């Protein structure tokens, strides 16, 4: 790796950690969310937050992957972390069905769909930028990134264990804390991604003559329309 490309990998690791943490929190709080936002629906109410979270992930992977090709890996990298940080933070602040009626349920569905969109896009673009930034031992790097999935599930389970001692508190405010804690890795990932750079292999393969703009997605590179290439300045 060259220069700041190490930040590409570190930022990607947070993607996988955040992905499983968010999914883990939705799974372990599904019964609580169902009771607070979809009273009377039983198992269906408990499943709805998870369904909307998962269903929108493939769409997020497609959309953010397209943006990453069009405007650069770092661009998509920053958009996704800002998106899922906002979504998980707002989830913690939602009023319940008893406080806002059907609007609360619709807001939760919307935020879960947005979270699925951004996390799905984040995982796909993060893996791409990490692999493009590595010139050797990509198998080892891929394994390290995948370990972030397990780390995220462990964190969500540990937090539930700490809060489950007081079931009344978990039902009233504890579930909000679990979503708020999700903003911590997101907040750590943002400054790291600000230091990320476009992988050299991506910049060299970038085809600006297929775009409407000739502006190169990476600083320190110069695009030449005549030769249809991007080179270091």
HUMOUR-V428557 format. One record per residue. N is the residue number from 1. OMEGA is omega in whole degrees, 0 to 359 (NA if undefined). NEAR is the number of other ideal C-beta (glycine too) atoms within 10 Angstrom. Layout:
n:N omega:OMEGA near:NEAR
n:N omega:OMEGA near:NEAR
//
This chain:
n:1 omega:181 near:17
n:2 omega:173 near:10
n:3 omega:185 near:10
n:4 omega:180 near:14
n:5 omega:177 near:19
n:6 omega:178 near:15
n:7 omega:175 near:21
n:8 omega:182 near:27
n:9 omega:179 near:20
n:10 omega:178 near:15
n:11 omega:179 near:26
n:12 omega:179 near:29
n:13 omega:178 near:21
n:14 omega:178 near:23
n:15 omega:182 near:29
n:16 omega:177 near:23
n:17 omega:181 near:24
n:18 omega:180 near:29
n:19 omega:183 near:21
n:20 omega:177 near:20
n:21 omega:180 near:29
n:22 omega:180 near:26
n:23 omega:179 near:21
n:24 omega:180 near:21
n:25 omega:180 near:27
n:26 omega:180 near:24
n:27 omega:185 near:17
n:28 omega:178 near:20
n:29 omega:185 near:24
n:30 omega:179 near:17
n:31 omega:179 near:14
n:32 omega:180 near:18
n:33 omega:179 near:25
n:34 omega:181 near:21
n:35 omega:184 near:17
n:36 omega:186 near:22
n:37 omega:180 near:25
n:38 omega:182 near:21
n:39 omega:179 near:13
n:40 omega:181 near:9
n:41 omega:176 near:14
n:42 omega:182 near:11
n:43 omega:179 near:10
n:44 omega:179 near:11
n:45 omega:179 near:20
n:46 omega:183 near:19
n:47 omega:186 near:15
n:48 omega:179 near:20
n:49 omega:179 near:27
n:50 omega:181 near:18
n:51 omega:181 near:15
n:52 omega:177 near:20
n:53 omega:186 near:25
n:54 omega:186 near:15
n:55 omega:184 near:14
n:56 omega:181 near:21
n:57 omega:178 near:21
n:58 omega:178 near:14
n:59 omega:178 near:14
n:60 omega:177 near:25
n:61 omega:179 near:19
n:62 omega:184 near:13
n:63 omega:182 near:19
n:64 omega:174 near:27
n:65 omega:178 near:17
n:66 omega:178 near:12
n:67 omega:179 near:17
n:68 omega:177 near:24
n:69 omega:186 near:19
n:70 omega:187 near:15
n:71 omega:178 near:15
n:72 omega:181 near:22
n:73 omega:183 near:27
n:74 omega:179 near:25
n:75 omega:179 near:16
n:76 omega:179 near:25
n:77 omega:182 near:30
n:78 omega:180 near:17
n:79 omega:183 near:19
n:80 omega:182 near:30
n:81 omega:176 near:27
n:82 omega:181 near:15
n:83 omega:183 near:20
n:84 omega:174 near:28
n:85 omega:180 near:21
n:86 omega:183 near:16
n:87 omega:183 near:24
n:88 omega:177 near:28
n:89 omega:179 near:16
n:90 omega:178 near:16
n:91 omega:180 near:25
n:92 omega:184 near:17
n:93 omega:184 near:11
n:94 omega:169 near:20
n:95 omega:180 near:14
n:96 omega:178 near:16
n:97 omega:180 near:19
n:98 omega:182 near:10
n:99 omega:186 near:10
n:100 omega:177 near:14
n:101 omega:185 near:11
n:102 omega:179 near:10
n:103 omega:178 near:12
n:104 omega:179 near:18
n:105 omega:180 near:22
n:106 omega:179 near:12
n:107 omega:178 near:17
n:108 omega:178 near:23
n:109 omega:180 near:17
n:110 omega:180 near:13
n:111 omega:178 near:23
n:112 omega:177 near:25
n:113 omega:178 near:19
n:114 omega:179 near:21
n:115 omega:177 near:29
n:116 omega:179 near:26
n:117 omega:184 near:25
n:118 omega:179 near:27
n:119 omega:177 near:30
n:120 omega:177 near:26
n:121 omega:182 near:30
n:122 omega:181 near:30
n:123 omega:182 near:24
n:124 omega:182 near:22
n:125 omega:180 near:26
n:126 omega:179 near:32
n:127 omega:179 near:18
n:128 omega:183 near:21
n:129 omega:178 near:29
n:130 omega:180 near:26
n:131 omega:179 near:17
n:132 omega:181 near:19
n:133 omega:182 near:26
n:134 omega:180 near:19
n:135 omega:177 near:12
n:136 omega:181 near:8
n:137 omega:179 near:10
n:138 omega:176 near:13
n:139 omega:177 near:9
n:140 omega:180 near:10
n:141 omega:178 near:19
n:142 omega:177 near:14
n:143 omega:179 near:10
n:144 omega:178 near:15
n:145 omega:180 near:20
n:146 omega:179 near:12
n:147 omega:176 near:13
n:148 omega:178 near:22
n:149 omega:180 near:17
n:150 omega:180 near:12
n:151 omega:179 near:15
n:152 omega:178 near:24
n:153 omega:178 near:19
n:154 omega:180 near:14
n:155 omega:180 near:20
n:156 omega:179 near:23
n:157 omega:178 near:15
n:158 omega:180 near:10
n:159 omega:177 near:19
n:160 omega:179 near:18
n:161 omega:180 near:10
n:162 omega:185 near:13
n:163 omega:186 near:18
n:164 omega:179 near:12
n:165 omega:179 near:9
n:166 omega:185 near:12
n:167 omega:180 near:11
n:168 omega:178 near:8
n:169 omega:179 near:13
n:170 omega:181 near:20
n:171 omega:184 near:14
n:172 omega:185 near:13
n:173 omega:184 near:12
n:174 omega:180 near:20
n:175 omega:178 near:22
n:176 omega:178 near:15
n:177 omega:181 near:15
n:178 omega:178 near:25
n:179 omega:178 near:23
n:180 omega:179 near:14
n:181 omega:178 near:16
n:182 omega:178 near:27
n:183 omega:181 near:16
n:184 omega:177 near:13
n:185 omega:178 near:23
n:186 omega:179 near:25
n:187 omega:177 near:13
n:188 omega:183 near:16
n:189 omega:185 near:27
n:190 omega:179 near:16
n:191 omega:177 near:10
n:192 omega:181 near:20
n:193 omega:175 near:23
n:194 omega:180 near:14
n:195 omega:181 near:14
n:196 omega:180 near:23
n:197 omega:176 near:22
n:198 omega:177 near:26
n:199 omega:183 near:25
n:200 omega:182 near:19
n:201 omega:178 near:13
n:202 omega:182 near:20
n:203 omega:181 near:21
n:204 omega:180 near:13
n:205 omega:180 near:11
n:206 omega:183 near:20
n:207 omega:185 near:11
n:208 omega:181 near:17
n:209 omega:174 near:9
n:210 omega:182 near:9
n:211 omega:177 near:14
n:212 omega:182 near:7
n:213 omega:178 near:10
n:214 omega:180 near:11
n:215 omega:182 near:10
n:216 omega:182 near:18
n:217 omega:183 near:22
n:218 omega:176 near:19
n:219 omega:180 near:9
n:220 omega:179 near:11
n:221 omega:180 near:17
n:222 omega:180 near:10
n:223 omega:183 near:21
n:224 omega:183 near:11
n:225 omega:184 near:9
n:226 omega:181 near:5
n:227 omega:181 near:8
n:228 omega:181 near:11
n:229 omega:172 near:15
n:230 omega:181 near:22
n:231 omega:175 near:12
n:232 omega:180 near:10
n:233 omega:NA near:7
//
